[in-house]
Amino acid sequence: KKQTLGCNTSKHKDSSLVTKMETNEYTYDLFVIGGGSGGLACAKEAAELGKKVGLADYVKPTIHGTKWSLGGTCVNVGCIPKKLMHFSAVCGEITKDQKECGWNIPELEHNWETMVKNVNRHIRVLNWGYKVQLRSKQVKYYNGKATMIDAHTLEISNINGVEGKNETVTAAKIVVAVGGRPTYPDIPGAELGITSDDLFWKQNAPGKTLVVGASYVALECAGFLQALGYDTTLMVRSIFLRGFDQDMANRVGTYMENHKLKIIKQHIPLKVEKTMDEKLKVTFGPTSDPNSEVKEETFDTVLFAIGRYAVTKDVGLEKIGIKLSETNYKIQVNDEEQTVVPHIYAIGDCIQGKLELTPVAIKAGRLLSRRLFGGKTEKMNYENIPTTVFTPLEYGSCGLSEEKCEEKYGKENLDVWHTHFKPLEWNMFQEHEDDACYVKVICTKADQKVVGFHITGPNAADITQGIAIAMNCGLTKEKLDATVGIHPTIAEEVCGLNETKAMNPLAKKTGC
Amino acid sequence: GILYQIRIFSKNQDKMLKKGIGQLIKAHQRCASLPNSVLFAVPHRTFGMGAATELENIEQFNKLTSSERPTILVFSAEWCGACKELKPFLQKKVEEHEGKVNLLMVDADKFEDIAIQYDVTSLPTTVVMHKGKELDKMIGRTHEDRTERLIQNALNLVQALQLVLNRNINQ
């Protein structure tokens, strides 16, 4: 129990005298559990503000033994390797266009081993960079598993992989940024399959692959695997990209289907078995009644991408009063990322109800440190967060889906400006579709404010970033129309929208 | 006659010496059974301490960095492209000054504690050690001249120290 000098410390919470008293008792002013996007940003910001910061990062190896170093999901088994592999796939696809542009390109073959070796090499460069950064900012980094012993005490075990090498520390404030890991289905033989955690470190080519899931992870992985030349099948339980705009999600799915991706819709896997020649036999059936029509198919690799859960179970949070959600163990926080225990906070993928994105975690982490130690009050704004699904046909969005817009404003109060378009460069290769690329801007009728932006097409991500900035400035249809387009680009389509869904449910466009 | 050349490459110097002696004995026996043959032992430039050694453990590190012969430490990593360029270059330079300098490659990921101790932030970082003291430090993959100077400075300093030592002994 803390001894006070006879004054009511709760009233003087913000006085430096009390802060000094409190922090002199603890090893650290701030301890961050988790060295991913959110954890690192939060820790570095606090250290820059002059605080004594400790950070523990621990990666439990996958069932197949895959493990990685500092940096979290994004760096090691997420955004970074994903984007590099997606890029590899896109490059392969673009070369098909080039025959008609005059390049003499032979039938291309992809070497998985070369790609993985170089992707992994780049990840290790980033791991090193983060370690050096923590050192230079004087954040004490523990490569070990941190567990709460009591509200202010943590035990860090298995330091540097050494069994029994432990250390106990205390902290005035604690931030939980443990992130998430992929879920395995509860079916026999599931452990024979891999997840995205393993895919990006898989040393030999995946061969004939089954991807189970309809999340963006599933679609992105199936997308680049197919484009790189592997016989890929996607098994989807019900809808694509739950939570996303469904019209856009279906466009993404249709594109992949038209580009040789086999999609088994409305089915779920029932069991996975190893065959005599080391392949995987998958038994599956319809979602509605799985055992009514059982089918089998054999694959070299089975990849499960059916969802993710927060890695909060063995952090010791429950015993100090922090409840975890039943379904995915996520932590409930208020709008200042604070848990029910006042000095314990949580950010990133492990918190309830927020987008699982690196920039979200980073920003939330930085703002949190500034509020805790820098005297600032700015809270994280979780609205209008732009995102992109890096499927072969990229899908970028900012703001609300059309479904959520209708729910919030009422269908009759919205104008949905839209058009199909075909990038100029796609005209050099006759097999490109006319109607794959599509953009829609959802505005409120009253003030024509843009409340939802969605686009499918090459470089969707870069286009969406600019629109997101504009939306944060209160973008309206008028402003879009008033902006001169850059020609010839894809982005200029946004400035030339002249038909709503009401006027023309289906809009096509060719030529200038 | 037939000329046999014995070349032994080994990361482990003790092993190398044992192997070398073993090979010499074998060659001698072979020679004895062949009429009109002569055994020549030709010292090869890479035979000896010239080749780069990969650090295996802390004891080896302490031994080499505190030795009479200056040791060039190269903090590197398998993912570092510039390190891959620097290594053969340094090796060549070290061979030119055969026997006078040790060359030790330290994997900064595997031996993180040592890297932190020497405040290594970017790779490659080259440190010249002599009898436990840091003589020189070079960061990155630099010019030929800088690398040559690194080795030359180390040798000059060792030579100077030796002179002073001799003078003190003789006085």
Interface residues (C-beta under 8 A of the other chain):
Chain A: S69 N120 R121 H122 R124 V125 N127 W128 K131 V132 R135 S136
Chain B: A77 E78 W79 C80 A108 D109 E112 I116 T121 S122 L123
